[in-house]
């Protein structure tokens, strides 16, 4: 169980942070699924995405542009949180 503070902040228990490999300055995605909030560590995903961009940058400019547009859209969706 976690307490919600005045600004809506929640302290994740250490065993959850450890299991998800969440460290200070980690990036997480929070989404609703019914009446549940799902928290996902997105750092590993973003690292893979960056590696893919690096590989495709030299392979094909059209694919590289598609990947960059997808990354921008994904980041916009993650960061477009109401009240931010």
C-alpha positions in Angstrom: 0.0 0.0 0.0 1.2 3.5 -0.8 0.1 6.9 0.4 -0.8 9.7 -2.0 0.7 13.0 -1.1 -0.8 16.5 -1.6 0.6 17.0 -5.1 -0.6 13.5 -6.2 2.8 11.9 -5.7 3.1 8.3 -4.8 6.2 6.6 -3.3 6.6 3.2 -5.0 7.7 0.5 -2.5 11.3 -0.5 -2.9 10.4 -4.1 -4.0 8.4 -2.7 -6.9 11.1 -0.2 -7.9 13.6 -3.1 -7.7 11.4 -5.5 -9.7 10.8 -2.9 -12.5 14.4 -1.6 -12.3 13.2 1.9 -11.6 16.0 4.2 -10.4 16.1 7.9 -9.8 15.5 9.7 -13.2 14.0 6.6 -14.8 11.2 7.2 -17.2 7.9 5.4 -16.6 4.7 5.1 -18.6 1.5 5.3 -16.5 -1.7 4.3 -18.1 -5.2 3.4 -17.1 -6.6 -0.1 -17.5 -10.2 -0.1 -16.1 -9.9 1.1 -12.6 -6.2 0.3 -12.4 -3.1 2.4 -13.0 -0.4 0.4 -14.8 3.3 1.6 -14.4 5.9 0.5 -16.9 9.6 1.2 -16.9 10.2 2.6 -20.4 14.0 3.1 -20.2 14.8 -0.3 -21.7 12.3 0.3 -24.5 13.7 3.7 -25.2 17.3 2.3 -25.3 16.2 -0.3 -27.8 14.4 2.4 -29.9 17.6 4.6 -29.9 19.7 1.6 -31.0 17.2 0.9 -33.8 17.4 4.5 -34.9 21.2 4.4 -35.0 21.2 1.2 -37.1 18.5 2.5 -39.6 20.0 6.0 -39.9 22.8 4.6 -42.1 20.6 2.0 -43.8 17.6 3.9 -45.2 16.6 7.5 -44.8 12.9 6.8 -45.3 12.8 4.2 -42.6 14.8 6.5 -40.3 12.3 9.3 -40.9 9.4 6.9 -40.0 11.1 5.8 -36.9 11.7 9.4 -35.8 8.1 10.3 -36.4 6.9 7.3 -34.4 9.3 8.2 -31.6 8.1 11.8 -31.5 4.4 10.7 -31.4 5.1 8.2 -28.6 7.0 10.8 -26.5 4.1 13.3 -27.1 1.6 10.8 -25.9 3.6 9.9 -22.9 4.2 13.5 -22.0 0.8 14.8 -22.8 -0.6 14.2 -19.3 -3.6 16.4 -18.3 -2.7 19.0 -15.7 1.0 19.1 -16.7 
